[in-house]
Amino acid sequence: MSERFHLNTPLLESISMSKQLGTTVYLKMENSQPSGSFKIRGIGHFCQQLARQSRGVVCSSGGNAGMAAAFVARKMGLPATVVVPSSTSQLVVRRLQDQGATVRIVGKVWDDANAEALRLAETEELTFVPPFDHPLLWEGHASLIVEAAASLGPGVKPGAVLLSVGGGGLLCGVIHGLKDVGWMDVPIIAMETVGADCFNAAIKAGKVVTLVDITSEATCLGAKTVCQRAFEYSQSSELTIISELVTDQEALHAIQMFLDEERVLVEMACGAALAAVYSGLIPRLQNQGRLPTPLGPLLVIVCGGSSVNMEQLSSLKQKLGS
Ligand SMILES: COC[C@H](NCc1c(COP(=O)(O)O)cnc(C)c1O)C(=O)O
């Protein structure tokens, strides 16, 4: 049995969100993972399977996949290099270095950093750790749904699952988990911010497309192209995936509401998902008949993320004017 790096995170009931939505809202607290986000589930599994005999790992990331790769590599006694774009905050760069990683800042967006990471893997014979597009990542992420099902107990099934989308790895992992526990009929509300909306753009175009740029402050969602498997799932008649967008202002408002109500500080990538509750989207989807009324318990994936502290929060409030 290979060593696990992730924790079985708390599944907390949000009294305030439950009151607001008129249904029980459960929070899967992936922010409490040792690397700061859910990423450790898939990246830990990937490294256990493919990096045990490796000279080291190299990961491209908006930041949080890199945090997971750095943490896991340290635990496995492997050197780690993380390649991030210049949009990654100095706070995350420092946190990556504190985890023992060598950090390279390449290009403006994640896609540029990814090209460099692939080159490094080749030239320095390192194991390349993808941030979202690999079946082993999705197998690892699936554990969060299996844990949630165990916490809810037999006979309790969510009315919907709420999550955010960057490159689509979390979405694919959650779908793997829904299959594992027999919840394939549970609708998934897949949230992105305007300006980091590659999944929504692909659905609108009817094919995977590449955004011209990432213009959202939620840079940890900043993949310009969603992974093919996520798009394929969006086209499947077996699944209900509701793709919605929120503005950066709505994501920031959600971060502040969550801090006040749940006493937990999360980053913009996570605020994108939480904004579905705080911005009134859920009842709008119910009024449109896209979610049932009454709605069963809502399972919110609080994905976490390291790109936030009080200083970052203040600068976001200045930049976004709220
Ligand atoms: C460019 O970045 C992709 C990835 N972050 C993705 C991410 C997501 C979305 O996960 P995904 O859809 O990429 O698997 C959600 N919540 C948080 C806190 C995240 O950091 C990364 O860190 O390399």
The ligand as a MOL file (V3000), in Angstrom:
LIG
                    3D

  0  0  0     0  0            999 V3000
M  V30 BEGIN CTAB
M  V30 COUNTS 23 23 0 0 0
M  V30 BEGIN ATOM
M  V30 1 C -3.3970 26.9950 -13.9650 0
M  V30 2 O -3.3570 26.4670 -12.6760 0
M  V30 3 C -3.8640 25.1820 -12.5350 0
M  V30 4 C -3.6980 24.6770 -11.1010 0
M  V30 5 N -4.6290 25.3160 -10.1950 0
M  V30 6 C -5.9590 24.8740 -10.2980 0
M  V30 7 C -6.8600 25.1210 -9.1260 0
M  V30 8 C -8.2190 24.7850 -9.2360 0
M  V30 9 C -8.7910 24.1800 -10.4950 0
M  V30 10 O -8.2480 22.8880 -10.6590 0
M  V30 11 P -8.0470 22.2760 -12.1340 0
M  V30 12 O -9.3560 22.4950 -12.8440 0
M  V30 13 O -6.9160 23.0380 -12.7790 0
M  V30 14 O -7.7200 20.8600 -11.8680 0
M  V30 15 C -9.0770 24.9920 -8.1620 0
M  V30 16 N -8.6290 25.5330 -7.0140 0
M  V30 17 C -7.3360 25.8740 -6.8570 0
M  V30 18 C -6.9040 26.4690 -5.5270 0
M  V30 19 C -6.3970 25.6710 -7.9080 0
M  V30 20 O -5.1030 26.0170 -7.7420 0
M  V30 21 C -2.2660 24.8680 -10.6130 0
M  V30 22 O -2.1050 25.2030 -9.4300 0
M  V30 23 O -1.3370 24.6120 -11.4060 0
M  V30 END ATOM
M  V30 BEGIN BOND
M  V30 1 1 1 2
M  V30 2 1 2 3
M  V30 3 1 3 4
M  V30 4 1 4 5
M  V30 5 1 4 21
M  V30 6 1 5 6
M  V30 7 1 6 7
M  V30 8 1 7 8
M  V30 9 2 7 19
M  V30 10 1 8 9
M  V30 11 2 8 15
M  V30 12 1 9 10
M  V30 13 1 10 11
M  V30 14 2 11 12
M  V30 15 1 11 13
M  V30 16 1 11 14
M  V30 17 1 15 16
M  V30 18 2 16 17
M  V30 19 1 17 18
M  V30 20 1 17 19
M  V30 21 1 19 20
M  V30 22 2 21 22
M  V30 23 1 21 23
M  V30 END BOND
M  V30 END CTAB
M  END
